[in-house]
Amino acid sequence: MSVDAVRTHRLGPVEEIPVGEGRAYAVDGHQVAVFRLRSGALRAVSAVCPHAGGPLADGLIDAKVVICPLHQHVYDLATGCSSTGQPPLRVYDVHTDDDGVLILTT
């Protein structure tokens, strides 16, 4: 039985994401949406809505959820769970290093 290795990815400066918004990054062949919350916290989830492929990085966010811009499906940023009956999103660990570079763990 094989165990997937944990990998870290340097995405770029956190300043590339305005406070209160998200940005999509390509990571290992997948799109990941990274959000910079107004509190300064960072969240990262799959960037593609499972319902119809909506770009979640362009969705509206608050302190807890992202809303898909296409059909308004709502996803919890901490768990990836949908409150509107859609399949959950994958959630990623994300933080910044001492130089302010986003580090994503897969």
C-alpha positions in Angstrom: 0.0 0.0 0.0 1.5 3.3 -1.1 1.3 6.5 0.8 1.2 9.8 -1.1 4.0 12.1 -0.2 3.2 15.5 1.3 4.3 18.2 -1.1 4.7 21.9 -0.6 4.3 24.5 -3.4 5.5 28.1 -3.4 2.7 30.1 -5.1 4.0 33.6 -5.0 3.7 36.7 -2.8 0.6 37.0 -0.6 0.4 40.6 -1.8 -0.8 39.4 -5.2 -4.1 38.6 -3.5 -6.0 41.7 -2.4 -7.6 41.5 1.0 -11.2 40.1 0.7 -10.5 38.4 -2.7 -9.2 35.1 -4.1 -6.8 34.0 -6.9 -6.5 30.7 -8.8 -3.2 28.9 -9.1 -2.3 25.8 -11.1 -0.9 23.1 -8.7 0.0 19.6 -9.9 -2.5 19.8 -12.7 -5.3 21.1 -10.5 -6.7 24.6 -10.0 -6.6 25.8 -6.4 -8.3 29.0 -5.2 -6.5 30.8 -2.5 -8.5 33.5 -0.5 -7.1 36.3 1.6 -9.8 37.0 4.2 -10.4 40.4 5.7 -9.1 39.1 9.0 -5.8 38.3 7.3 -6.4 34.5 7.4 -5.8 32.4 4.3 -8.0 29.6 2.9 -7.4 27.4 -0.1 -10.0 25.1 -1.8 -10.5 23.5 -5.2 -10.9 26.4 -7.7 -13.6 24.7 -9.8 -17.2 24.4 -8.6 -18.3 20.8 -9.0 -21.8 21.9 -10.1 -20.9 23.5 -13.4 -17.2 24.4 -13.4 -17.7 27.9 -12.0 -14.5 29.8 -11.2 -14.6 29.9 -7.4 -11.6 32.3 -7.1 -14.0 34.9 -8.6 -16.7 34.2 -6.1 -17.9 36.4 -3.2 -16.3 35.5 0.1 -16.9 36.4 3.7 -15.2 35.1 6.9 -16.5 31.6 6.4 -17.8 30.9 2.9 -17.3 31.3 -0.9 -20.3 31.7 -3.2 -19.9 30.4 -6.8 -20.3 33.3 -9.2 -22.3 31.1 -11.7 -25.1 29.6 -9.7 -24.6 30.8 -6.1 -23.7 27.5 -4.6 -22.2 28.1 -1.1 -19.0 26.3 0.2 -17.5 26.5 3.7 -13.9 27.6 3.3 -12.7 25.6 6.3 -14.3 22.3 5.4 -15.2 22.5 1.7 -18.7 21.3 2.5 -21.6 22.8 0.5 -24.7 24.2 2.2 -26.6 24.0 -1.1 -26.3 20.2 -1.7 -23.3 20.1 -3.9 -20.3 17.7 -3.5 -17.6 19.1 -1.2 -14.5 20.9 -2.4 -11.0 19.7 -1.5 -9.4 21.9 1.2 -5.7 22.6 1.2 -3.4 23.9 4.0 -2.0 27.3 3.1 0.2 29.8 4.9 3.0 32.3 4.3 6.7 31.9 5.0 8.8 34.5 6.6 9.2 36.3 3.3 5.4 36.6 2.7 5.3 33.8 0.0 2.3 31.6 -0.1 3.0 28.0 0.7 0.4 25.4 -0.2 0.6 21.8 1.1 -0.9 19.0 -1.0 
